[in-house]
Amino acid sequence: MDAGMQEEAARYHAVLSEHETILRTALQVYVERMEEAAKEAQAAYEAGQADPEVKAQQDESFVTNFGYKHSAQMFRESAMSARKASDDILNAVLGPDEDDEQG
């Protein structure tokens, strides 16, 4: 690794170390909100699939029944991405968790 890359890595490590708690907390709150939103959107989608009247009302509204399905998937993916980012930050600051490596 050349000197420039080492300096950059040291800067990243310093920033992550200094702000690790707030970054991880913010990401955890985001994960929780995205998981909650995914559950709500999935429930709305399933309600529309179970009841044609509900589906018709949804499809006339701002978010269609299919929109709830799509939103639920996007929220789940956002939560997974944020969870991975949080884990990556922790691993970058503290090193990988040996228990995680063993499965």
C-alpha positions as CSV (number, residue, x, y, z in Angstrom):
1,M,0.0,0.0,0.0
2,D,1.5,3.3,-1.0
3,A,1.8,6.3,1.5
4,G,-1.2,8.1,0.0
5,M,-3.5,5.1,0.5
6,Q,-2.1,4.6,4.0
7,E,-2.9,8.2,4.9
8,E,-6.4,7.9,3.5
9,A,-7.0,4.7,5.4
10,A,-5.8,6.3,8.6
11,R,-8.1,9.3,8.1
12,Y,-11.1,6.9,7.5
13,H,-10.2,5.0,10.6
14,A,-9.9,8.2,12.6
15,V,-13.3,9.4,11.4
16,L,-15.0,6.0,12.0
17,S,-13.4,5.7,15.4
18,E,-14.5,9.2,16.5
19,H,-18.1,8.9,15.2
20,E,-18.7,5.2,15.4
21,T,-21.3,5.4,18.1
22,I,-23.5,8.0,16.4
23,L,-23.1,6.4,13.0
24,R,-24.1,3.0,14.3
25,T,-27.0,4.4,16.4
26,A,-28.3,6.4,13.4
27,L,-28.1,3.3,11.2
28,Q,-29.8,1.2,13.8
29,V,-32.7,3.6,14.1
30,Y,-32.9,3.7,10.3
31,V,-32.9,-0.2,10.2
32,E,-35.7,-0.3,12.7
33,R,-37.8,2.3,10.8
34,M,-37.3,0.5,7.5
35,E,-38.2,-2.8,9.0
36,E,-41.3,-1.3,10.5
37,A,-42.2,0.4,7.2
38,A,-41.7,-2.9,5.4
39,K,-44.1,-4.6,7.7
40,E,-46.7,-1.9,7.3
41,A,-46.4,-1.9,3.5
42,Q,-46.5,-5.7,3.4
43,A,-49.7,-5.7,5.6
44,A,-51.3,-3.2,3.4
45,Y,-50.4,-5.2,0.3
46,E,-51.8,-8.4,1.8
47,A,-55.0,-6.6,2.9
48,G,-55.5,-5.5,-0.7
49,Q,-54.9,-9.0,-2.0
50,A,-57.4,-10.4,0.4
51,D,-60.2,-7.9,-0.2
52,P,-61.0,-6.6,-3.6
53,E,-62.7,-3.5,-2.1
54,V,-59.5,-2.6,-0.2
55,K,-57.4,-3.2,-3.3
56,A,-59.7,-0.9,-5.4
57,Q,-59.4,1.8,-2.7
58,Q,-55.6,1.4,-2.7
59,D,-55.4,1.5,-6.5
60,E,-57.4,4.8,-6.5
61,S,-55.1,6.3,-3.9
62,F,-51.6,7.7,-4.0
63,V,-50.1,4.3,-3.4
64,T,-51.5,1.4,-5.4
65,N,-51.7,-2.2,-4.0
66,F,-48.7,-3.1,-6.1
67,G,-46.9,0.0,-4.8
68,Y,-47.2,-1.4,-1.3
69,K,-45.6,-4.6,-2.4
70,H,-42.8,-2.8,-4.1
71,S,-42.3,-0.4,-1.1
72,A,-42.1,-3.3,1.3
73,Q,-39.3,-4.8,-0.7
74,M,-37.4,-1.5,-1.0
75,F,-37.7,-0.9,2.8
76,R,-36.4,-4.4,3.5
77,E,-33.5,-3.9,1.2
78,S,-32.7,-0.5,2.8
79,A,-32.8,-2.1,6.2
80,M,-30.4,-4.9,5.1
81,S,-28.1,-2.3,3.5
82,A,-28.0,-0.2,6.7
83,R,-27.4,-3.2,8.9
84,K,-24.5,-4.2,6.7
85,A,-23.1,-0.7,6.8
86,S,-23.4,-0.7,10.6
87,D,-21.6,-4.0,10.8
88,D,-18.9,-2.8,8.4
89,I,-18.3,0.3,10.5
90,L,-18.0,-1.8,13.7
91,N,-15.6,-4.2,12.0
92,A,-13.5,-1.3,10.6
93,V,-13.1,0.2,14.0
94,L,-12.8,-2.9,16.2
95,G,-11.8,-5.6,13.7
96,P,-14.0,-8.5,12.7
97,D,-15.8,-10.4,15.4
98,E,-14.3,-13.8,15.6
99,D,-17.7,-15.4,16.4
100,D,-19.1,-13.9,13.1
101,E,-16.3,-15.4,11.1
102,Q,-17.0,-18.9,12.5
103,G,-20.7,-18.7,11.4
